[in-house]
Amino acid sequence: MRLRRARTALCALAVTAALALTGHAAPAAAAPPPPAPDASLGAAFARAAAVHDVPRDLLVAVGYGETRLDGHAGLPSQDNGYGVMHLVSNSERRTLERAARLTGASVAELRRDTGANIDGAAAVLRALADEAGLDAADRDRVDAWYPVAARYGAPGSKTAGRLYADAVYDVLGEGVRARVAGGEQVTVAPREVRPRRGPYARTRPGASLGQAGDYPSALWNPAYSGNYAAGRGSAITTVVVHVTQGSYAGSISWFQNPDAQVSAHYVVRSSDGQITQSVRESDTAWHARSANPYSVGVEHEGYVSDPAWFTDAMYRSSAALTRHLTAKYGIPRDRAHIVGHNEVPGNDHTDPGPRWDWAYYMSLVRGDDGAGGTPFPTWGTDVSVRQQPSQDSARVATLPGPTSVRVACQVRGAPVEYDGYSNDAWSYLPDYGGYVSNLFIDVTDAWLPGVPTC
């Protein structure tokens, strides 16, 4: 992913807690209990990679591209995928069931147990590598796994497969430094990638509709014809904002699945704002029930629970699309006509959720983000947290953030104010047990001597 990260530094108060461990001595004759397995995510990736002879970094990159290494408590994605590695059970992708056959783990265990989920994905990737004819030497070369990654993520479509595998190799090229549940950091060092695309080499990631298309810069990856209705029963008066609950390529692939019975007109990628069109605006996509006849549906890659997916590139690209749509159809640029999926009558969805920054998004749609001040940035989950008052305490992580913002000592829970704009920055920080109580944001990586303390 082409993430242009500006680094920030934060100072924070820390609250430490002592954990008391109690237990009972085993009878003298009893055998000592076996050592507890290493429950860390990093260890699970290393173990699965070694057992199945899959490159560890590739395994992490696949998981990061799918879920940002978040298992979402075993809840399914839009296309019925589960866990950190997004093992899927639908008519087109059955990596969940295949993982169960290959590893002997139950489907229920693969859904909810992160270690089993990672092991199952590694087993599936290895089986796909064997089918692709990768020998032992190939398996040691991460660039040889491109067709395997494509088949793992989007087996039914070469265009979606290329989009999927390209995203995996973008992650490998950029590297990973992700903070996961429990505070552990999982990393992949950046590298030069030269993927061997094999049968995907001549596949375009999506045709352009060109100037005759609905949105000239969008790629065209059409949904299955049975997942939308031809024509319109009403004039277009509304734009509906969605979150995919899955990956960009996975969602495009799902719209192409005859069993999906869902679609959207557009899908926006998190990393760089790339847009794919799946249904023509003159046709009725099935995305928002009662609003389908009079709306255009715009999906955004990611998950409602994790605002790290809502990048500035995504906001700006989506806002440009919505600005285009409102101009084209004479739609007022207000919240009565640009709505969330959860705001459409008769819908039971929660997207885009409370962490979607409507104020910032609407300022971009209106085109007034440069008036009256600098637009406030959005925040990810890779946070730089330092314990106050020690100025040399270890950095826990880093946060992609603004390029020219300094905000001193804000109180937890209160809106962070900057130059006439505000943002609930706290909701974008990961949960480190609630110890981050105040923050100082600056544009540099290093601790700044003499900055205001919290």
N, C-alpha and C positions, 0 to 999 in steps of 0.2 A: 504494500500500500504506500502511496506517495504521501506520507504524512509529514507535513511541514511543521515540526514541533518547536515552539518557542518554550523555553524552560522557565519555571517559576520556582520561587522558594517561599516557604511558609514557616512561621514559628508558631508553636502550639503548646498549651499546657498539657501535661500528661498526668493521668490518674492511674496509679498502679494498684493491682489487687493481688493478694496472696491466695493461693489455692491450697486448701488443706486436703491431703490425701489420707484416707482411712482404709483399713482392711483387716482381715483376720488371718492369722497364721494357719497354714495348711497342716494337717496331721503329719507327723514325722514320717509315716510310711508312704505318704503320697508323693508321686513324681512331681518335680517342679513344672509349673505351667510353661508352655512354649512362649517364646518371646513374642510380644505384640508386633504385628507387621507395621512397617513404616507407612503411616497414613498420609504422608505428604503427596501433593500432586506431582511434584518433580520426580519423586521416587517411583510413582506409578507410571509415569511416562518412560523413565529409564528402564524399569522392569519389563514393561510390555514391549518396548523396542528390542530389548535383548532377547526375550523369549521368541519373538516372531521374526527377528532379523529385518526390522523396518527402521529406517533412519529416525533417530529420536527427534531431530529438529523438524523433519517432515511431519511426524505425528503431532507435535505441538502446533505447527503451522496450520494443519488441517483443523484442529480443535479451536485454535484462536480465530481462524476465519469463519468458522461456523457459529461460535457462541461466546467469543472472548473468554473462553475457559470457565464459563458459568453453566452449571448443570440445571439451573432454574428449578431446584427442588423436585426434580423428576417430572415436571409438567411438560406436556408436549408442545412442540412448535406448530406453526400453521399446517405443515405437511406431515404431522405426526412423527416428529423426530424427538429423540430423548437424549439427555445427558450432555456432558462436556463435548463429546465427539459426535453428537447429533446422529445417533443410530436411528434409522427411519423404518417405519412400517406402513407402506402404502402400496398401491398396485404396481407402481413403477420402481420404487426403491424398497428393498427388503433387507437392508443391512442389519436391522435389529434381529430378525429371525436367523439370518446367516451367522451372525456372531454367536447366537445361542447354540447353533449346531456345531460350530467350530470349537467353541470353548467349553461347552457343557454347562455354562451358567444359564440360569433361568431368565426368561424375558423380563420378569419383574425385577430381578437383581440387576440386569443390564440397564434398566430404566433408571434406577435410583442409586445404585452403588457406583461411585465415580471410578474406583479402581477397576471394577468389572467392566464398566463402560469403555474405559481407555484400552483395556486388554482386548475387549471384543472388537473394537475398531482396528487395532493393530492386526488382529487375526484376519479380519476382512481385507484389509489392505494387502497383507501378505498373500492371501488367496488370489486376489486380483492381479498381483504381481506375477504369481505363478502362471495364471492364465495368459498374461501378456508376454510370457517367455523371458522374464528377467532372471538371469542366472546370478550366482553368488557375487560375481564382480559387479554386475549392474546394480544389485541391491545395495552395494556400498557407495554408489554414486547417486546423490540425491537428485541430480538433474534427469536421471533415467526414469524417475517415478511419475513424471508428468501425466502420461496416459492413465496411470493407475489412479491418481488423484481425480482426474476428470471423470472416470467411471464411478469412483466412490461417491462423488457429489452430485452428478447429473448423468446417469446412465442412459436416459432416453433421448437425449438431444445433444448433438455435437456442438451446437452453438452455446448452449447453456453449460456444457462440459468445459468448453474452452474458457468461458467467463469464470467458472469455478476454479479451474486449475491455475489460470492466470492470477487469480486472487491469492491462492496458496503460495505461489512463487513470488508474488509481491511481498507477502509477509516474510518469506525467507530472505528476500533481498534487503528489506528494511530492518529485520530482526524483531524480537519480541522482548518486552520487559513488562510483565503483567503482574499486578497484585491480585491474588486470589483469596478465597475465603480463608480466614485464620491468619491473614497477614503474610503468608508465604509469597515469595516472588519467583515466578517462572520466567526464565530468560532463554532467548535464542540469539546468538551473535549474528549481526548482519553479515551477508556474504554476497559475492558476485554470483548471479545465477544465469545459467545458459540452458534453459529447459529443452530437453529432447522431446518435442511435441508429437513425433510419430504421426499417427493417423489424424491428429488434430492440426497439423502444420498448415494445411490448406483451408482450414475452417475459419471463417470470419466470425468474430464474437458477436456479430449482429449487423445486418444490412442497414444502411442509412436510407430513410425515406426521401432524403434530399429536400429541395425547396418545395416540392409538391406535397410533402408530408405534413402532418398535423403540427409537429414541433421539429424543425429541421435538424437540430443537433442530437436528437434522440436516436438510439439504435432501435432496430425493428426486430423483435423476437415474438412472433404472434402467438397468442393463446390458442388452445384447442377450440375449434368452432363450436363445440357443445358446451363451452364454459362461459358463453356470453350470448346475448340476443342481437341479431342483426337489426339495424335501424334504431330509431328513437321514438318514444311515445310522448315526449314532452320537450320543450325548449330547455337548453342548458342554462341553469341559474345558480349552480352551487359547485364548489370544489370541496371534496371530502379528503381530509388528511388521515392517513393510516400509518401504522407501524407493522411491518411484516410478521413479527414474531418468528424470524428465521433469517437466513442469509439472502443476499441479492440474487445470486445465481440459482439458489435453491427455490426461491419464490417464483422466478421466471420459469423454471422447470416445472414447478407445481401447477402453474397456470396452463402448461402444455399437457398436463396429465388428464386423460378423459374422465377420470373419476373425481377430479377436484371439485367441479361444480362451482368454482369461484374464479375471479379474475379481477384485474384492475387495468385502467388505461395506461398508467405509468408506474415505474419502479425507480427509486433513486438510491444510488449506492452511497454508503457511509464514507468511505475513504476519500473519495475525490468528487462526489456529486454526479458521477456518470448516470445518465438516464436511459432507460429502455422503455419503449412503448410496446404494449402487448395487445391492446385493443384500440381500434380507431375511435376517435371521438364521436363519429357519426353512429357508432354502435353502442349498445347498452352493456357495459361491463357489470358483472355480478359481484358487487363489493360492499353494498350498504343497504340491502333490502329495500325499504320504502323509498330511499333516495336514488335508487338506480336509474329511474327514467329521466331525471333532471340534473344529474350530477356527473362530474368527472372525478374518478378515483385516483389518488396519488399515494402509492405505497412508499414507505421509507424503511430501508434495511435496518434491522435491529430488533431490540426487545424493549417493551415498555418499562421494565424494571431497571434497565441499565442505560442511563443517559449518555454514557461514553460513546454510544453509537451515533448520537446526534451532533455530528461535527459541524464546524462552521462551513466547510465545503458543502455538506448536505443541505444545511439551512439556506445558503445562498443560491445553490443550484435549484432547489425546490421552489424557493421564492421567485426566482426568475421565470420558472415554468408557470407558476400560479399568476404572476404578473401578465405573462403572455395570454393565459386563458381568460383572465378577467377583461383584458383589452379586446380580445377576439369576440367574446360573447356578451360584452357589456355588463359584466357582473360587478356589483359594487365591491370595493376592497374593504370589507368590514367583516366582523365576526358573525354576522347573521348569514353571510353567504359563503364564507370560508370557514368550514366547521370541522371538528374532529369526528371520527367514526362514532365515538361514544355519545355525541350530541345529536345524532340522527334519530328521529322517533322510530320506535319499534326495534332498536338494536340492543344487543346484550354485550357488546364489546367494550373494552375500556381504553383502547388506543385512541389517540397517541399518548394518553396518560398525563399525570400531573407534572412530569419532568420535561415535557415538551415545552419549550420556551415560546409561548404564544406572542408575548410582547415583542421579543426580538424578531420573530418570524414575520409578524405583521408589519413591523417597521421596514423590513426588507421588501415585503410585497408592495407596500405603499411607495417604496423608493425614497423614504425620508430618513434613512439611517445615518446620513451625513449631516442632517440638519439639527442644530441645537446641541451637538456634542458627539463624542466618539461612541459608536455602538458598544455596549458592554459585551464582553466575550462569553462564550459558553465554555463549560468545564468538563473534563474527562475524569477518569478514575485513577490515573497514574499520578499519584499525589506526592509532593515533596513535603514531608512532615518532619519537623525538628522539635525536640523537647526543650522547652524553655525552663530555666534561663540559660542552660548550657549552650554556648554558641558553636561548639564543635561536636555536638551529638550527631550520631549517624543519621544520614538521610534515609528515610524509609522507602521512598519512591519519588517519582517526579510527575509533574502534571503538565500536559500540553495546554497552553493558555495564551494570554494576550501578548502583543508585541510592544505595547506602550502604556501599560497600566500599573499604577502603584496604589494599593488600597491598604490603609493601615488599620490593624487591630479591630476587626469586626467581631461582634458577639454572635455566638452560635445561635442559629434559628432566626436571626434577623436578616432582612434583605441587605445584600451588599450594595452600597451606593457608589456610583462613579459618574461624575460629569453629567448629572441629570438622568442617568439610567440606573436601573436596579436589576438585580438577578439573585435568585435563591441559590447562591453558590453552594450552600451546605448540602442541598439535596444531591449535588453532583459528586460529593466526596464519598469514598467507600467507608464502610462501617469498621472502624478499628476499635470496637468495644466502647465507643462513645467518648474517647479521651480527647478528641480534638474540640476544644472549647472556644478558642479564639484563633484568628489567623492574621498573618501579614503576607500580602501577595506582592511579589516584585518580579521583574523580567529576567533576572539572572539565576543561574544555577547555584552560585556560591552564596554562602551565608554573608550577609552584608553587615560589617561592623558598624555599630552606632545606630542601627535602625530602631524605631520605636518597639519596645517590648510589649508583650500582651499581658 
